[in-house]
Amino acid sequence: MLTPDEYIGLRQLLDANKESEGASLALSTRDNPKPPRRKNRKRSSQLSKAFRKANDVMRNKNGSLKKGKTQADVARYAHRLIKQGKV
C-alpha cells in the first residue's frame, strides 16, 4: 500500500513523462499524418470521378448492376477511363 506522499510522487513522475519532449513528439506525429504526395492526390481524385462515370454506365436506374456485370467490370472500366484520359 502506498502512502499519500509516495502516491503524489508517483503521479508527478508519470505526469512528467507524459509532458516530456519525446512523448509530445510521438503524440503530434500520430495526430498530424503526412499529406499524400501530389501524384497520389491527383490519381485518387481522377479515380473517384472515373468510378462515378463507370457506375452511371454500368448500373440500372434503381442502383443494381446491369445483367452480366460485376463490380470488377466497373473497376476495370474506371481504370480504362483514366488511362484514356476521359476523366
TAQUI-V754957 format. One record per residue. RES is the residue in three letters. PHI is phi as a letter, one per 20 degrees, with the letter a starting at -180 (* if undefined). OMEGA is omega as a letter, one per 30 degrees, with the letter a starting at -180 (* if undefined). D_LAST is the distance of its C-alpha to the last C-alpha in whole Angstrom. Layout:
# TAQUI-V754957
RES_PHI_OMEGA_D_LAST + RES_PHI_OMEGA_D_LAST
This chain:
# TAQUI-V754957
MET_*_a_69 + LEU_e_l_68 + THR_f_l_70 + PRO_g_l_68 + ASP_f_l_68 + GLU_f_l_67 + TYR_f_l_64 + ILE_f_l_63 + GLY_f_l_63 + LEU_f_l_61 + ARG_f_l_58 + GLN_f_l_58 + LEU_f_l_58 + LEU_f_l_55 + ASP_f_l_53 + ALA_f_l_54 + ASN_f_l_52 + LYS_f_a_49 + GLU_e_a_49 + SER_f_a_49 + GLU_f_a_47 + GLY_f_a_45 + ALA_f_a_45 + SER_f_l_43 + LEU_f_l_41 + ALA_f_l_40 + LEU_f_a_39 + SER_f_l_37 + THR_f_l_35 + ARG_f_a_34 + ASP_f_a_33 + ASN_d_l_31 + PRO_f_a_29 + LYS_f_l_27 + PRO_f_a_23 + PRO_f_l_21 + ARG_f_a_20 + ARG_g_a_17 + LYS_f_a_15 + ASN_f_l_15 + ARG_f_a_14 + LYS_f_a_11 + ARG_f_a_11 + SER_f_l_12 + SER_f_l_10 + GLN_f_a_6 + LEU_f_l_8 + SER_f_l_10 + LYS_f_a_7 + ALA_f_l_6 + PHE_f_l_10 + ARG_f_l_10 + LYS_f_a_9 + ALA_f_l_11 + ASN_f_l_14 + ASP_f_a_14 + VAL_f_a_14 + MET_e_l_16 + ARG_d_l_19 + ASN_f_a_21 + LYS_f_l_22 + ASN_e_l_24 + GLY_n_l_22 + SER_e_l_23 + LEU_f_l_22 + LYS_f_a_22 + LYS_f_l_25 + GLY_n_a_25 + LYS_d_l_21 + THR_c_l_21 + GLN_f_l_19 + ALA_f_l_19 + ASP_f_l_17 + VAL_f_a_15 + ALA_f_l_14 + ARG_f_a_14 + TYR_f_l_12 + ALA_f_l_9 + HIS_f_l_10 + ARG_f_l_10 + LEU_f_l_6 + ILE_f_a_6 + LYS_f_l_9 + GLN_e_l_8 + GLY_m_a_6 + LYS_e_l_4 + VAL_d_*_0
